[in-house]
Each structure stands twice: as C-alpha cells, then as structure tokens.
C-alpha cells in the first residue's frame, strides 16, 4: 500500500481526490494540506467525507511530505507546483500533478499560453503527459505525471482516433466546449461565480484559450504532423460536466462504419471510454449529466452528408475524468495497479 499526500486538498479537485483515494485499496492517505484551512477537520470543508476520515488539514511542508508519503497528488493553481515538485522528486517522492506546470513539452509554450516562464524546463521532457489512454506505457514506474487539463482531455479523447486514421481534413478542426461552474475552482471570480452563470450561456476566452496548447501537442504527436485547432469554451448553467462538440470536414467520402472502426480499434480495451450512438431513447449521444461522479468519457458522432462534415461529441465530469479521477487512473498506471481500481463508481440519474 502506498502512502499518499494531497496538496491543495481543500479545493474541488482536492476533495474529489480524497473521496476517491480514501477507500482505494492500494492507497493510505496520510496528509491533506491546505494553507487556508490548516487545523480544521477535512469533513468541515468536504462534508461528504464526514465519518469517513479523521484527517485534519495541515500546512504545506516538504519535509513532512517526504517523511510520510510515497506519492503526492498536487491540486494547486497553475504556476504553484513548480516551486516544490523538484525538491520532492529529488528526495524520492513520486508526483501526480493536476496543474499545468509540467504538461507542455516545449518550454517556450509557457510564456505564450500561460504568461510565465517555467522554472524547471528540465522536467518537462521527464514528465509523462497524464492521459493513460495515450501514454500508459510511459507511466509505468514514472516519477512525475502531469495530468491533462479537463477540456483538453475531453477534446483529445474525442479526436485522437480520427486524427490517427487521417479520416478528415486536419487543417480545419473546430472544437466547441460547454463547461460547468466547478471548472472555475472553489475560489470563484465574478465571471465563474455560479449566480452569474445561472440562466445563461456565455462564451469566454473565445480565442487563444490555454488548453489549445495541450490539444495541439497531443494531436500533432498522434498525427505525426503539426495540427492546429480552433477552440472556444462556453460557461453553462450546470455545476459539473463538460460537453465537447468538434466539427470536422471530410476530404473524401466517409461511412459510419469507417468511424465506428476507428473508435473501436483505438479504444478496444479502454475501461473508461464508452462509444454512445443510439437510435432511440433520450440519451442517444453523450450528455455530461449521466457521467457525473464517474471517470467515464462518453464519445459519439454523426455524419453530416449535407456539408461533408463529421460531428464528434464527448462528455466527462470535469472534476473526475477531467481532474481527480484522471489523477487516480494515472496513479494506478504508475504502480501497475488495475486502472479501474477505486474508479468504478456508477453515475447518478
């Protein structure tokens, strides 16, 4: 059993990490840090954990983490983990980082997309990109895994098989994303505050969103050539969930069977990928509502012969498959544990 610490445990992703890790048969949560709530019982901030754990939040302290943890999960804001992760790695602690600090392989991408220089560019090549469906073999025994961003992960999973098989015009990829308010974190700005989102549907960061960097990085790797995408997110009236709608144009005739074959081949043995394309019922295509609380990614598609277009949909829970669940899946892959361990929750309906 691995001794586990969660840094930034009082936020939404941190709370989900605790929810998933506390009953995990191969993990013992020894530390949950929070600067703001140090000394408080964890269940005072995450009331769903009442009766589950007697842990109290503790201040962040590298020496204590090194002494009491085999692996640490970082659920800190972007730009924070790069300040302490190198020291943890040097002292033999493995790290699963949910922030963006080590996701991008090109150091020059950080000033472009995040507005700051990465302090440890030497770790970018060492870090494994945290999407097991694409990089699980590299995760085995890895010391540092940098989990994919929530909207980026949903987009990459939706498009990877299509790009790999070169089924569409890769010079025209348009991704439209709807995301719930929890994506803004537990310390909201006015824009991310739920009452400001309620009853509305607001485009934001319409061009130049930072998740573009991850999407292009991974799709280019799969395609073996440079891929660029157009990407626009929308703030919608729900707390959890992401729905991506990708518009792809065909440069040759394509049948439903061709698309089915691409997805089935790419995701044949993936425990958390469901292909959702039904001819009857209410939920014929992916809907975030039915994956809330799970580590699932539902993917569906439709061909539009009228304008030679393929429309691809993906739905995830942004706090689970988009953050904490992804982190636990990566943890499982790092230690050779069945990736489903601790992640087989059934969605609510």
N, C-alpha and C positions, 0 to 999 in steps of 0.2 A: 504494500500500500504506500502511495506517495503522499508526503506531507505537502500541503498546498496552502499558499497565501493568495489573498485577493487584495490588490492595491486599488484604492478608489472604490471601496465596496459599498458606499452609501448611495451611489447613483443607480440609475435604472439597469444598466448593463451589469454593474457590480452586484446588485440584488438578484438578478437572474443567474449570475454565476453561482452565488451562494445557494439559490434554490436548486440548481442542477447538481452542484458538487457535494452538498451535504449528504444526500443519500447515495452518492456514487460509490460503488463497492471497492474501487481502487484508489479513492482519494480520501484523505483526512484533512479537513480544513482547520488549520492551526492559527491563522492570522487573518483578520479582516481590517484593513486600515481605512481611516477617514480622519482628515485633519479637522473638519468641521464638527464631527460628532464623537471625537475621541472620548472614551469613558462611558458612552451610552451603550445599552444593550442593542445588539443588531436588530432585534424584533421591534424596537421602538421606531425604527425607520422603515423596516420591511415587516409589517405586521403579519404577513402570510407565513413568516418563519417563527411566530410565537409557538412555543412548545417544541420546536424542532432543534434549536440550538441555544446554549447559554453564552455564546460568544459575545464579547464586547468589542466595539471598535477601538483600535489602538492607533497611536500616531505612526506615521511612516518612519521606519528606521531600518536602514540597510543591514546593519549588524544583526539585528533580531531576525530579519528575514533569512539571512544566510544561516543563522544558527538553527532556525526552526522549520525551514522549507526546502523541499527538493525542487519544486517548481512554483513559479509565481505567475499569476494572471494579472495583467495591467489593464485597468478600466479607467484610465486617466484621460484628460483632454489632450488633443493633439499638441505636440511640442514638449510634453512633460516627461514622458518615459525615457527619452534620450539622455536625460540628466542622471538617471540612476541605473538603467539597464546594463550599461557596460560593466559597472562595478559588480553587479550580481553575477553576470556571466563569468567574469574573471575569477570569482570565488566559487564557481561550480554550480550555481543555481540556474536551472533552465527557465526560460521565459516564454509565455504566450501573451503577446501584446495585442490588445484590441484597438489601439490607436493607430494613427497613420505614420508613426515615426520611422518605421523600417519597411514599409510596404513597397516603396518605389525603388527600383534598382539604379536609376540614374540620379546622382546627387544634384545635378542641375535642375531636376524637376521640382525640387522642394521650393526654391525661390520663386519658380514660375507659378506653381499651383497653390502653395501654402504661404508664401511671403516670408519665409525664413530659411536660413542655411541649416542643413543637417549637421549637427556637431560631430557625428561619428559615421562619416561616409564609408569607412572601412567595414562597417557591419551590414551595409545594405546588400552586398553580394552574399554574405553569410546567411542572412535571414531568409527563411523559406516563406514564400507567399502563402498565406493561410487560407487556402481553398482546397480541401482534401480531394475533391473530385478531379482536380487537375494536378496536384502536387503531393499526393500521399506518400509516394516512394521516397521523396526527398525529406519528408518529415520524420521518417524512422530514425530515431537517435539524434534528431536535431536539437540544438541548444536554444535556438531563437526562432519562433514562428510569428510572423506579422500578419494578423488576421485581416482579411479583405473587408472593405467598407460595406455597409448594408446595401445601399443602392447599387454599388458596383458589383457586389456578389450576385445579386438577383439578375443584373444585366448580363454578366459574363456567363452564368449558367444557362441563361436563355439562348445565348448566341453562339456559344463555343462549338456545338456540333454542326451548325450551319456554316460557320466560318471554316471549320476544319475540312468539310466536304466541298467547299467553294461552290455553294449552291446559289449564291446571289451576287449581285454587284456590290463588292465590298467598298467601293468608293462612295456609296450612298447608304449609310446606316443612321437611322433616326430613332432615338430612344426617348420615350415619354414616360415619366415616372410619377406615381402618386404615393405619398408617404404620410404616415400618421404623426401626431404631435410628439410622441415619445422620442422620435428621432432627434428632437432638439435638446434632449437631455433633461435632467432633473432641476436645473437652474435656468429657467426659460428667459429668453429675451422677450420684448413685446411682440415681436413677429412670431415666435414659436409658442407663446402662451396660448393655451387651448381656447380660452374665450375669444381670442382674436381670430382663431381658425374656425370656430364653430359656425356652421351655417354657410361657410364659404368654400371656395376652391381657388387657391391663389398660386399663380406661377411665381417662382423665385429663383434667383441666380440662373436666369434664363439661358445665358451663355457662359462658358468658362467655369462650370462647376468642377471642384477639385476631384470628384470621383471619375471624371473623364480620364485622368492620368492612369488610374489602375485598369480601367476598361481597355484603353488602347494598348497598354503594356501587355496585358494577358492575351487579348485577341490577336495582337501582332505576333506574339510568340507562337500561338497555335497556327496562325495562317502562314508563318514564315515570310511575312512581308509587312510593311507598315500599314496599319489600319487606323483610320480616324473616324470618330463618331460625333454626331450631333446629339446633345443630351440636354433635356430640360425637365427639372423636377417641379412638382406641384404640391403645396401643402393642402391636405384634405381633412375633412371632418371625421377623423377616427383617431383613436389613441395609438393603436398598434397596427402595423401592417405596411407592406409595400406591394404595389402592382406596377410592373413594367409593361409597356406596350412598345414593341420595336417594329418599325416599318422598314421593310427590306424590298428592294426592287430586283426583279429577275432579268437576267441577260440571256436566258434560254428557257424553253418550256420545262415546267416542273409539275410533278404529280404529288398528290397526297402521300402515295406510297414511298416516294423518294424522301420526303420529310420524315415520315414515320421511321424509315430505315436509319436515317442519320441519328435520330434521337435514341432509338432502341440500341443501336450499335455503341454509341458513345456512353450511354448511361445504363447499360445492360444489368450491371450488378450493384448499382448505387442504391443504398438503403434509404436515402432521404430525397430522392428525385422521383416524382410522380408525373407521368405524362397524362394530362387531363384534357380530353377532347371527346365529348359525348354528344349524342344526337337527341337526347331527351332529358327532361328534368330541369331544375332551376340552375344548377351549377355545372353547365356544360363546358365552361372554360375556367381557368384559375381565378380564384377570388381570395384575397387575404383573410377574409372572415373565417374561413374553415381551416386555416393553418395556424391561427393564433395559439401560442403556447407550445408549438411543436418546432422541431428542427427541420421541417419539410420545406422543399421548394417544389411547388406545382408549376408545370410548364405546359402550355398549349399553343395551338397555332391555327390559322386559317389562311387558305389561298384565295387571293382576290384576282380572278381572271380578267376582270373589267379593266384594271390598270396594271396588270402583271406585277402584283405585289404579294409578298408573304408577310403576314402579321403574326408576331410571336409574343406571347404573354408569359409572365412569370409572377408568382405570388409567394411571399415569405412573411414571417413575423420578423420585423426589423430588430427586435431585441433578442430573439433566439437565433434563428439561422443567420440573421444579419449581425449578430454580436456574440452573446454569451454561449449559445448552443454551438455556433461555429468554433468558438474557442475550445469548448469541451470536446468536440469532434476532433480538433487538431491535437489536443492533449492525448486522446485515445490513440491517434495515429502515431504520435511521437513515441509512445511506450508500447506499441504493438498490442494494444487492447482492442477488442472488437469495437468498431466505431459506433455501434448502436448503444453501447453501454452508457446508461444514465440519460439516454436521449429518446426513449421510446414512448414518450407521452402522446396520448391521443388528443386531438384537437377538440375544442368545445363547439357545440352547436345548440 
